[in-house]
């Protein structure tokens, strides 16, 4: 006997929902440039993103201060300083 899922007929959420995190600081031109790329790629792909201010988080400050801006994909460091649009797009679609 087949059992139907309660989600039958509904679109299930993506099995691996993605999240991009931009770690930045105020007044950082590289951070502004990185944000433009993150907004574009995430907007095109429908991937949520967030930004965190390194000056407001001691743990992030200790870990990433010399690398900002830093981009995390699903909590793992993807890149720092400059964000390559094609590389970020590939990381989010693989």
Beta strands, then each sheet from edge to edge (+ up, - down):
strand 1: 19-24
strand 2: 48-53
strand 3: 70-73
strand 4: 76-80
sheet 1: 2+ 1+ 3- 4+
end
